[in-house]
Amino acid sequence: MKYSIPIGSKQISFVQYDDQSSQMHIQYHTGKTQVCNGIGHDQVQRLLQSDNPYDLIVRLTQVPQTAAQHT
């Protein structure tokens, strides 16, 4: 199942999570999309419950083996 999570950020519009592929697609306001692989359901739950989802996304994308950029 895929679902979108709005992010109240100047940089990020929303993230879309696909639980079957464990991928998170991060959509930036600039039009850039970043795909993070290996994102678990527990990480998405933390994102949904976070007071500062932007910081959590930044931490997820800083792990080199899980982040791959697409434009």
N, CA, C and O atoms as a Maestro MAE file, in Angstrom:
{
 s_m_m2io_version
 :::
 2.0.0
}

f_m_ct {
 s_m_title
 :::
 protein
 m_atom[284] {
  # First column is atom index #
  i_m_mmod_type
  r_m_x_coord
  r_m_y_coord
  r_m_z_coord
  i_m_residue_number
  s_m_chain_name
  s_m_pdb_residue_name
  s_m_pdb_atom_name
  i_m_atomic_number
  :::
  1 25 0.836 -1.181 0.000 1 A "MET " " N  " 7
  2 3 0.000 0.000 0.000 1 A "MET " " CA " 6
  3 2 0.878 1.240 0.000 1 A "MET " " C  " 6
  4 15 1.883 1.296 0.708 1 A "MET " " O  " 8
  5 25 0.497 2.229 -0.792 2 A "LYS " " N  " 7
  6 3 1.208 3.499 -0.840 2 A "LYS " " CA " 6
  7 2 0.359 4.565 -0.173 2 A "LYS " " C  " 6
  8 15 -0.859 4.611 -0.343 2 A "LYS " " O  " 8
  9 25 1.019 5.414 0.582 3 A "TYR " " N  " 7
  10 3 0.291 6.546 1.144 3 A "TYR " " CA " 6
  11 2 1.205 7.741 1.279 3 A "TYR " " C  " 6
  12 15 2.418 7.595 1.430 3 A "TYR " " O  " 8
  13 25 0.617 8.929 1.224 4 A "SER " " N  " 7
  14 3 1.355 10.185 1.292 4 A "SER " " CA " 6
  15 2 1.251 10.787 2.681 4 A "SER " " C  " 6
  16 15 0.224 10.696 3.354 4 A "SER " " O  " 8
  17 25 2.355 11.407 3.085 5 A "ILE " " N  " 7
  18 3 2.425 12.069 4.385 5 A "ILE " " CA " 6
  19 2 2.828 13.522 4.133 5 A "ILE " " C  " 6
  20 15 3.953 13.774 3.702 5 A "ILE " " O  " 8
  21 25 1.940 14.479 4.388 6 A "PRO " " N  " 7
  22 3 2.315 15.883 4.196 6 A "PRO " " CA " 6
  23 2 3.366 16.300 5.230 6 A "PRO " " C  " 6
  24 15 3.318 15.891 6.390 6 A "PRO " " O  " 8
  25 25 4.299 17.110 4.784 7 A "ILE " " N  " 7
  26 3 5.373 17.591 5.660 7 A "ILE " " CA " 6
  27 2 5.301 19.111 5.671 7 A "ILE " " C  " 6
  28 15 5.368 19.741 4.616 7 A "ILE " " O  " 8
  29 25 5.168 19.697 6.834 8 A "GLY " " N  " 7
  30 3 5.103 21.149 6.956 8 A "GLY " " CA " 6
  31 2 6.498 21.744 6.925 8 A "GLY " " C  " 6
  32 15 7.051 22.120 7.959 8 A "GLY " " O  " 8
  33 25 7.059 21.823 5.730 9 A "SER " " N  " 7
  34 3 8.442 22.264 5.586 9 A "SER " " CA " 6
  35 2 8.562 23.179 4.376 9 A "SER " " C  " 6
  36 15 7.810 23.050 3.410 9 A "SER " " O  " 8
  37 25 9.506 24.098 4.438 10 A "LYS " " N  " 7
  38 3 9.769 24.957 3.287 10 A "LYS " " CA " 6
  39 2 10.474 24.184 2.180 10 A "LYS " " C  " 6
  40 15 10.375 24.553 1.009 10 A "LYS " " O  " 8
  41 25 11.186 23.112 2.538 11 A "GLN " " N  " 7
  42 3 11.949 22.351 1.558 11 A "GLN " " CA " 6
  43 2 11.172 21.149 1.005 11 A "GLN " " C  " 6
  44 15 11.253 20.863 -0.189 11 A "GLN " " O  " 8
  45 25 10.428 20.452 1.853 12 A "ILE " " N  " 7
  46 3 9.774 19.202 1.474 12 A "ILE " " CA " 6
  47 2 8.268 19.391 1.429 12 A "ILE " " C  " 6
  48 15 7.656 19.887 2.375 12 A "ILE " " O  " 8
  49 25 7.687 18.987 0.315 13 A "SER " " N  " 7
  50 3 6.243 19.071 0.147 13 A "SER " " CA " 6
  51 2 5.548 17.920 0.865 13 A "SER " " C  " 6
  52 15 4.657 18.130 1.688 13 A "SER " " O  " 8
  53 25 5.975 16.688 0.537 14 A "PHE " " N  " 7
  54 3 5.385 15.501 1.164 14 A "PHE " " CA " 6
  55 2 6.309 14.315 0.946 14 A "PHE " " C  " 6
  56 15 7.234 14.373 0.136 14 A "PHE " " O  " 8
  57 25 6.051 13.250 1.670 15 A "VAL " " N  " 7
  58 3 6.716 11.978 1.409 15 A "VAL " " CA " 6
  59 2 5.641 10.950 1.095 15 A "VAL " " C  " 6
  60 15 4.522 11.012 1.604 15 A "VAL " " O  " 8
  61 25 6.006 10.018 0.256 16 A "GLN " " N  " 7
  62 3 5.100 8.923 -0.084 16 A "GLN " " CA " 6
  63 2 5.810 7.636 0.305 16 A "GLN " " C  " 6
  64 15 6.968 7.422 -0.053 16 A "GLN " " O  " 8
  65 25 5.114 6.787 1.035 17 A "TYR " " N  " 7
  66 3 5.705 5.536 1.514 17 A "TYR " " CA " 6
  67 2 5.002 4.356 0.872 17 A "TYR " " C  " 6
  68 15 3.774 4.297 0.818 17 A "TYR " " O  " 8
  69 25 5.804 3.415 0.385 18 A "ASP " " N  " 7
  70 3 5.299 2.171 -0.184 18 A "ASP " " CA " 6
  71 2 5.742 1.044 0.740 18 A "ASP " " C  " 6
  72 15 6.920 0.689 0.780 18 A "ASP " " O  " 8
  73 25 4.790 0.486 1.482 19 A "ASP " " N  " 7
  74 3 5.162 -0.532 2.468 19 A "ASP " " CA " 6
  75 2 5.530 -1.876 1.835 19 A "ASP " " C  " 6
  76 15 6.177 -2.695 2.487 19 A "ASP " " O  " 8
  77 25 5.136 -2.123 0.591 20 A "GLN " " N  " 7
  78 3 5.507 -3.380 -0.059 20 A "GLN " " CA " 6
  79 2 6.961 -3.379 -0.508 20 A "GLN " " C  " 6
  80 15 7.634 -4.408 -0.449 20 A "GLN " " O  " 8
  81 25 7.446 -2.229 -0.955 21 A "SER " " N  " 7
  82 3 8.843 -2.131 -1.397 21 A "SER " " CA " 6
  83 2 9.754 -1.514 -0.338 21 A "SER " " C  " 6
  84 15 10.969 -1.458 -0.527 21 A "SER " " O  " 8
  85 25 9.177 -1.048 0.781 22 A "SER " " N  " 7
  86 3 9.922 -0.362 1.857 22 A "SER " " CA " 6
  87 2 10.679 0.856 1.326 22 A "SER " " C  " 6
  88 15 11.812 1.124 1.726 22 A "SER " " O  " 8
  89 25 10.029 1.587 0.415 23 A "GLN " " N  " 7
  90 3 10.623 2.788 -0.149 23 A "GLN " " CA " 6
  91 2 9.856 4.031 0.291 23 A "GLN " " C  " 6
  92 15 8.629 4.034 0.390 23 A "GLN " " O  " 8
  93 25 10.624 5.081 0.552 24 A "MET " " N  " 7
  94 3 10.043 6.371 0.840 24 A "MET " " CA " 6
  95 2 10.487 7.338 -0.250 24 A "MET " " C  " 6
  96 15 11.682 7.515 -0.482 24 A "MET " " O  " 8
  97 25 9.521 7.960 -0.915 25 A "HIS " " N  " 7
  98 3 9.788 8.945 -1.955 25 A "HIS " " CA " 6
  99 2 9.573 10.316 -1.333 25 A "HIS " " C  " 6
  100 15 8.477 10.635 -0.873 25 A "HIS " " O  " 8
  101 25 10.618 11.119 -1.323 26 A "ILE " " N  " 7
  102 3 10.559 12.453 -0.734 26 A "ILE " " CA " 6
  103 2 10.411 13.458 -1.866 26 A "ILE " " C  " 6
  104 15 11.279 13.553 -2.735 26 A "ILE " " O  " 8
  105 25 9.323 14.201 -1.859 27 A "GLN " " N  " 7
  106 3 9.053 15.186 -2.906 27 A "GLN " " CA " 6
  107 2 9.372 16.578 -2.378 27 A "GLN " " C  " 6
  108 15 8.736 17.064 -1.442 27 A "GLN " " O  " 8
  109 25 10.369 17.212 -2.995 28 A "TYR " " N  " 7
  110 3 10.773 18.561 -2.612 28 A "TYR " " CA " 6
  111 2 9.969 19.590 -3.398 28 A "TYR " " C  " 6
  112 15 9.478 19.304 -4.490 28 A "TYR " " O  " 8
  113 25 9.838 20.780 -2.838 29 A "HIS " " N  " 7
  114 3 9.112 21.859 -3.513 29 A "HIS " " CA " 6
  115 2 9.790 22.263 -4.822 29 A "HIS " " C  " 6
  116 15 9.145 22.834 -5.702 29 A "HIS " " O  " 8
  117 25 11.078 21.972 -4.957 30 A "THR " " N  " 7
  118 3 11.817 22.303 -6.180 30 A "THR " " CA " 6
  119 2 11.479 21.370 -7.336 30 A "THR " " C  " 6
  120 15 11.858 21.633 -8.477 30 A "THR " " O  " 8
  121 25 10.763 20.272 -7.048 31 A "GLY " " N  " 7
  122 3 10.452 19.284 -8.071 31 A "GLY " " CA " 6
  123 2 11.331 18.048 -7.977 31 A "GLY " " C  " 6
  124 15 11.033 17.028 -8.598 31 A "GLY " " O  " 8
  125 25 12.397 18.127 -7.216 32 A "LYS " " N  " 7
  126 3 13.298 16.990 -7.031 32 A "LYS " " CA " 6
  127 2 12.609 15.912 -6.195 32 A "LYS " " C  " 6
  128 15 11.860 16.218 -5.268 32 A "LYS " " O  " 8
  129 25 12.870 14.654 -6.532 33 A "THR " " N  " 7
  130 3 12.379 13.524 -5.761 33 A "THR " " CA " 6
  131 2 13.560 12.697 -5.308 33 A "THR " " C  " 6
  132 15 14.455 12.403 -6.100 33 A "THR " " O  " 8
  133 25 13.572 12.319 -4.049 34 A "GLN " " N  " 7
  134 3 14.617 11.459 -3.505 34 A "GLN " " CA " 6
  135 2 13.965 10.178 -3.010 34 A "GLN " " C  " 6
  136 15 12.947 10.220 -2.320 34 A "GLN " " O  " 8
  137 25 14.551 9.043 -3.360 35 A "VAL " " N  " 7
  138 3 14.017 7.749 -2.970 35 A "VAL " " CA " 6
  139 2 14.936 7.119 -1.938 35 A "VAL " " C  " 6
  140 15 16.137 6.983 -2.167 35 A "VAL " " O  " 8
  141 25 14.369 6.737 -0.800 36 A "CYS " " N  " 7
  142 3 15.115 6.050 0.248 36 A "CYS " " CA " 6
  143 2 14.617 4.613 0.330 36 A "CYS " " C  " 6
  144 15 13.421 4.371 0.492 36 A "CYS " " O  " 8
  145 25 15.528 3.672 0.217 37 A "ASN " " N  " 7
  146 3 15.196 2.252 0.280 37 A "ASN " " CA " 6
  147 2 15.406 1.710 1.685 37 A "ASN " " C  " 6
  148 15 16.168 2.273 2.471 37 A "ASN " " O  " 8
  149 25 14.735 0.629 1.990 38 A "GLY " " N  " 7
  150 3 14.933 -0.040 3.271 38 A "GLY " " CA " 6
  151 2 14.324 0.692 4.450 38 A "GLY " " C  " 6
  152 15 14.803 0.566 5.577 38 A "GLY " " O  " 8
  153 25 13.278 1.453 4.200 39 A "ILE " " N  " 7
  154 3 12.607 2.196 5.273 39 A "ILE " " CA " 6
  155 2 11.535 1.289 5.883 39 A "ILE " " C  " 6
  156 15 10.616 0.843 5.197 39 A "ILE " " O  " 8
  157 25 11.669 1.033 7.151 40 A "GLY " " N  " 7
  158 3 10.733 0.145 7.836 40 A "GLY " " CA " 6
  159 2 9.483 0.857 8.325 40 A "GLY " " C  " 6
  160 15 9.437 2.081 8.444 40 A "GLY " " O  " 8
  161 25 8.477 0.049 8.601 41 A "HIS " " N  " 7
  162 3 7.203 0.579 9.095 41 A "HIS " " CA " 6
  163 2 7.400 1.344 10.410 41 A "HIS " " C  " 6
  164 15 6.706 2.330 10.657 41 A "HIS " " O  " 8
  165 25 8.333 0.901 11.249 42 A "ASP " " N  " 7
  166 3 8.593 1.596 12.517 42 A "ASP " " CA " 6
  167 2 9.138 3.001 12.292 42 A "ASP " " C  " 6
  168 15 8.818 3.921 13.045 42 A "ASP " " O  " 8
  169 25 9.967 3.172 11.250 43 A "GLN " " N  " 7
  170 3 10.496 4.500 10.940 43 A "GLN " " CA " 6
  171 2 9.387 5.428 10.453 43 A "GLN " " C  " 6
  172 15 9.379 6.616 10.775 43 A "GLN " " O  " 8
  173 25 8.460 4.888 9.682 44 A "VAL " " N  " 7
  174 3 7.335 5.687 9.200 44 A "VAL " " CA " 6
  175 2 6.435 6.079 10.372 44 A "VAL " " C  " 6
  176 15 5.935 7.203 10.418 44 A "VAL " " O  " 8
  177 25 6.227 5.170 11.312 45 A "GLN " " N  " 7
  178 3 5.421 5.494 12.496 45 A "GLN " " CA " 6
  179 2 6.066 6.620 13.292 45 A "GLN " " C  " 6
  180 15 5.370 7.508 13.784 45 A "GLN " " O  " 8
  181 25 7.401 6.591 13.423 46 A "ARG " " N  " 7
  182 3 8.101 7.686 14.114 46 A "ARG " " CA " 6
  183 2 7.911 8.999 13.369 46 A "ARG " " C  " 6
  184 15 7.745 10.051 13.986 46 A "ARG " " O  " 8
  185 25 7.935 8.934 12.033 47 A "LEU " " N  " 7
  186 3 7.721 10.128 11.226 47 A "LEU " " CA " 6
  187 2 6.322 10.693 11.449 47 A "LEU " " C  " 6
  188 15 6.152 11.902 11.605 47 A "LEU " " O  " 8
  189 25 5.333 9.822 11.463 48 A "LEU " " N  " 7
  190 3 3.946 10.258 11.673 48 A "LEU " " CA " 6
  191 2 3.726 10.870 13.050 48 A "LEU " " C  " 6
  192 15 2.893 11.763 13.205 48 A "LEU " " O  " 8
  193 25 4.458 10.404 14.039 49 A "GLN " " N  " 7
  194 3 4.279 10.872 15.416 49 A "GLN " " CA " 6
  195 2 5.226 12.005 15.797 49 A "GLN " " C  " 6
  196 15 5.120 12.568 16.886 49 A "GLN " " O  " 8
  197 25 6.137 12.332 14.912 50 A "SER " " N  " 7
  198 3 7.171 13.312 15.224 50 A "SER " " CA " 6
  199 2 6.624 14.737 15.274 50 A "SER " " C  " 6
  200 15 5.767 15.121 14.478 50 A "SER " " O  " 8
  201 25 7.142 15.507 16.228 51 A "ASP " " N  " 7
  202 3 6.845 16.932 16.285 51 A "ASP " " CA " 6
  203 2 7.634 17.703 15.235 51 A "ASP " " C  " 6
  204 15 7.274 18.820 14.863 51 A "ASP " " O  " 8
  205 25 8.728 17.082 14.760 52 A "ASN " " N  " 7
  206 3 9.576 17.713 13.760 52 A "ASN " " CA " 6
  207 2 9.934 16.681 12.685 52 A "ASN " " C  " 6
  208 15 11.049 16.160 12.679 52 A "ASN " " O  " 8
  209 25 8.988 16.379 11.767 53 A "PRO " " N  " 7
  210 3 9.240 15.351 10.768 53 A "PRO " " CA " 6
  211 2 10.384 15.684 9.820 53 A "PRO " " C  " 6
  212 15 11.046 14.778 9.314 53 A "PRO " " O  " 8
  213 25 10.628 16.966 9.572 54 A "TYR " " N  " 7
  214 3 11.723 17.354 8.681 54 A "TYR " " CA " 6
  215 2 13.063 16.834 9.196 54 A "TYR " " C  " 6
  216 15 13.842 16.269 8.428 54 A "TYR " " O  " 8
  217 25 13.339 17.019 10.488 55 A "ASP " " N  " 7
  218 3 14.605 16.544 11.055 55 A "ASP " " CA " 6
  219 2 14.744 15.030 10.941 55 A "ASP " " C  " 6
  220 15 15.838 14.529 10.682 55 A "ASP " " O  " 8
  221 25 13.662 14.305 11.128 56 A "LEU " " N  " 7
  222 3 13.705 12.853 11.002 56 A "LEU " " CA " 6
  223 2 14.009 12.447 9.562 56 A "LEU " " C  " 6
  224 15 14.778 11.514 9.332 56 A "LEU " " O  " 8
  225 25 13.418 13.132 8.601 57 A "ILE " " N  " 7
  226 3 13.700 12.842 7.191 57 A "ILE " " CA " 6
  227 2 15.157 13.129 6.868 57 A "ILE " " C  " 6
  228 15 15.792 12.361 6.145 57 A "ILE " " O  " 8
  229 25 15.689 14.214 7.390 58 A "VAL " " N  " 7
  230 3 17.105 14.536 7.159 58 A "VAL " " CA " 6
  231 2 17.996 13.416 7.691 58 A "VAL " " C  " 6
  232 15 18.961 13.026 7.033 58 A "VAL " " O  " 8
  233 25 17.685 12.904 8.859 59 A "ARG " " N  " 7
  234 3 18.485 11.793 9.418 59 A "ARG " " CA " 6
  235 2 18.371 10.541 8.549 59 A "ARG " " C  " 6
  236 15 19.364 9.845 8.337 59 A "ARG " " O  " 8
  237 25 17.185 10.251 8.050 60 A "LEU " " N  " 7
  238 3 17.005 9.069 7.203 60 A "LEU " " CA " 6
  239 2 17.785 9.188 5.898 60 A "LEU " " C  " 6
  240 15 18.308 8.193 5.396 60 A "LEU " " O  " 8
  241 25 17.865 10.384 5.351 61 A "THR " " N  " 7
  242 3 18.541 10.565 4.066 61 A "THR " " CA " 6
  243 2 20.049 10.708 4.212 61 A "THR " " C  " 6
  244 15 20.753 10.689 3.202 61 A "THR " " O  " 8
  245 25 20.568 10.849 5.410 62 A "GLN " " N  " 7
  246 3 22.009 10.968 5.607 62 A "GLN " " CA " 6
  247 2 22.711 9.622 5.640 62 A "GLN " " C  " 6
  248 15 23.941 9.575 5.634 62 A "GLN " " O  " 8
  249 25 21.969 8.532 5.676 63 A "VAL " " N  " 7
  250 3 22.581 7.202 5.681 63 A "VAL " " CA " 6
  251 2 22.859 6.827 4.223 63 A "VAL " " C  " 6
  252 15 21.919 6.579 3.468 63 A "VAL " " O  " 8
  253 25 24.141 6.782 3.810 64 A "PRO " " N  " 7
  254 3 24.471 6.618 2.394 64 A "PRO " " CA " 6
  255 2 23.907 5.357 1.746 64 A "PRO " " C  " 6
  256 15 23.520 5.406 0.578 64 A "PRO " " O  " 8
  257 25 23.846 4.242 2.447 65 A "GLN " " N  " 7
  258 3 23.397 3.010 1.807 65 A "GLN " " CA " 6
  259 2 21.888 2.942 1.638 65 A "GLN " " C  " 6
  260 15 21.405 2.062 0.924 65 A "GLN " " O  " 8
  261 25 21.113 3.838 2.267 66 A "THR " " N  " 7
  262 3 19.660 3.786 2.101 66 A "THR " " CA " 6
  263 2 19.114 4.883 1.208 66 A "THR " " C  " 6
  264 15 17.936 4.859 0.852 66 A "THR " " O  " 8
  265 25 19.937 5.831 0.844 67 A "ALA " " N  " 7
  266 3 19.429 6.965 0.061 67 A "ALA " " CA " 6
  267 2 19.956 6.904 -1.371 67 A "ALA " " C  " 6
  268 15 21.151 6.716 -1.602 67 A "ALA " " O  " 8
  269 25 19.060 7.062 -2.304 68 A "ALA " " N  " 7
  270 3 19.416 7.167 -3.720 68 A "ALA " " CA " 6
  271 2 18.618 8.307 -4.309 68 A "ALA " " C  " 6
  272 15 17.404 8.377 -4.113 68 A "ALA " " O  " 8
  273 25 19.281 9.211 -5.032 69 A "GLN " " N  " 7
  274 3 18.594 10.388 -5.541 69 A "GLN " " CA " 6
  275 2 18.150 10.185 -6.970 69 A "GLN " " C  " 6
  276 15 18.855 9.585 -7.782 69 A "GLN " " O  " 8
  277 25 16.960 10.700 -7.265 70 A "HIS " " N  " 7
  278 3 16.404 10.701 -8.607 70 A "HIS " " CA " 6
  279 2 15.873 12.095 -8.879 70 A "HIS " " C  " 6
  280 15 15.351 12.747 -7.975 70 A "HIS " " O  " 8
  281 25 16.000 12.554 -10.106 71 A "THR " " N  " 7
  282 3 15.455 13.871 -10.462 71 A "THR " " CA " 6
  283 2 14.366 13.726 -11.486 71 A "THR " " C  " 6
  284 15 13.784 14.723 -11.912 71 A "THR " " O  " 8
  :::
 }
 m_bond[283] {
  # First column is bond index #
  i_m_from
  i_m_to
  i_m_order
  :::
  1 1 2 1
  2 2 3 1
  3 3 4 2
  4 3 5 1
  5 5 6 1
  6 6 7 1
  7 7 8 2
  8 7 9 1
  9 9 10 1
  10 10 11 1
  11 11 12 2
  12 11 13 1
  13 13 14 1
  14 14 15 1
  15 15 16 2
  16 15 17 1
  17 17 18 1
  18 18 19 1
  19 19 20 2
  20 19 21 1
  21 21 22 1
  22 22 23 1
  23 23 24 2
  24 23 25 1
  25 25 26 1
  26 26 27 1
  27 27 28 2
  28 27 29 1
  29 29 30 1
  30 30 31 1
  31 31 32 2
  32 31 33 1
  33 33 34 1
  34 34 35 1
  35 35 36 2
  36 35 37 1
  37 37 38 1
  38 38 39 1
  39 39 40 2
  40 39 41 1
  41 41 42 1
  42 42 43 1
  43 43 44 2
  44 43 45 1
  45 45 46 1
  46 46 47 1
  47 47 48 2
  48 47 49 1
  49 49 50 1
  50 50 51 1
  51 51 52 2
  52 51 53 1
  53 53 54 1
  54 54 55 1
  55 55 56 2
  56 55 57 1
  57 57 58 1
  58 58 59 1
  59 59 60 2
  60 59 61 1
  61 61 62 1
  62 62 63 1
  63 63 64 2
  64 63 65 1
  65 65 66 1
  66 66 67 1
  67 67 68 2
  68 67 69 1
  69 69 70 1
  70 70 71 1
  71 71 72 2
  72 71 73 1
  73 73 74 1
  74 74 75 1
  75 75 76 2
  76 75 77 1
  77 77 78 1
  78 78 79 1
  79 79 80 2
  80 79 81 1
  81 81 82 1
  82 82 83 1
  83 83 84 2
  84 83 85 1
  85 85 86 1
  86 86 87 1
  87 87 88 2
  88 87 89 1
  89 89 90 1
  90 90 91 1
  91 91 92 2
  92 91 93 1
  93 93 94 1
  94 94 95 1
  95 95 96 2
  96 95 97 1
  97 97 98 1
  98 98 99 1
  99 99 100 2
  100 99 101 1
  101 101 102 1
  102 102 103 1
  103 103 104 2
  104 103 105 1
  105 105 106 1
  106 106 107 1
  107 107 108 2
  108 107 109 1
  109 109 110 1
  110 110 111 1
  111 111 112 2
  112 111 113 1
  113 113 114 1
  114 114 115 1
  115 115 116 2
  116 115 117 1
  117 117 118 1
  118 118 119 1
  119 119 120 2
  120 119 121 1
  121 121 122 1
  122 122 123 1
  123 123 124 2
  124 123 125 1
  125 125 126 1
  126 126 127 1
  127 127 128 2
  128 127 129 1
  129 129 130 1
  130 130 131 1
  131 131 132 2
  132 131 133 1
  133 133 134 1
  134 134 135 1
  135 135 136 2
  136 135 137 1
  137 137 138 1
  138 138 139 1
  139 139 140 2
  140 139 141 1
  141 141 142 1
  142 142 143 1
  143 143 144 2
  144 143 145 1
  145 145 146 1
  146 146 147 1
  147 147 148 2
  148 147 149 1
  149 149 150 1
  150 150 151 1
  151 151 152 2
  152 151 153 1
  153 153 154 1
  154 154 155 1
  155 155 156 2
  156 155 157 1
  157 157 158 1
  158 158 159 1
  159 159 160 2
  160 159 161 1
  161 161 162 1
  162 162 163 1
  163 163 164 2
  164 163 165 1
  165 165 166 1
  166 166 167 1
  167 167 168 2
  168 167 169 1
  169 169 170 1
  170 170 171 1
  171 171 172 2
  172 171 173 1
  173 173 174 1
  174 174 175 1
  175 175 176 2
  176 175 177 1
  177 177 178 1
  178 178 179 1
  179 179 180 2
  180 179 181 1
  181 181 182 1
  182 182 183 1
  183 183 184 2
  184 183 185 1
  185 185 186 1
  186 186 187 1
  187 187 188 2
  188 187 189 1
  189 189 190 1
  190 190 191 1
  191 191 192 2
  192 191 193 1
  193 193 194 1
  194 194 195 1
  195 195 196 2
  196 195 197 1
  197 197 198 1
  198 198 199 1
  199 199 200 2
  200 199 201 1
  201 201 202 1
  202 202 203 1
  203 203 204 2
  204 203 205 1
  205 205 206 1
  206 206 207 1
  207 207 208 2
  208 207 209 1
  209 209 210 1
  210 210 211 1
  211 211 212 2
  212 211 213 1
  213 213 214 1
  214 214 215 1
  215 215 216 2
  216 215 217 1
  217 217 218 1
  218 218 219 1
  219 219 220 2
  220 219 221 1
  221 221 222 1
  222 222 223 1
  223 223 224 2
  224 223 225 1
  225 225 226 1
  226 226 227 1
  227 227 228 2
  228 227 229 1
  229 229 230 1
  230 230 231 1
  231 231 232 2
  232 231 233 1
  233 233 234 1
  234 234 235 1
  235 235 236 2
  236 235 237 1
  237 237 238 1
  238 238 239 1
  239 239 240 2
  240 239 241 1
  241 241 242 1
  242 242 243 1
  243 243 244 2
  244 243 245 1
  245 245 246 1
  246 246 247 1
  247 247 248 2
  248 247 249 1
  249 249 250 1
  250 250 251 1
  251 251 252 2
  252 251 253 1
  253 253 254 1
  254 254 255 1
  255 255 256 2
  256 255 257 1
  257 257 258 1
  258 258 259 1
  259 259 260 2
  260 259 261 1
  261 261 262 1
  262 262 263 1
  263 263 264 2
  264 263 265 1
  265 265 266 1
  266 266 267 1
  267 267 268 2
  268 267 269 1
  269 269 270 1
  270 270 271 1
  271 271 272 2
  272 271 273 1
  273 273 274 1
  274 274 275 1
  275 275 276 2
  276 275 277 1
  277 277 278 1
  278 278 279 1
  279 279 280 2
  280 279 281 1
  281 281 282 1
  282 282 283 1
  283 283 284 2
  :::
 }
}
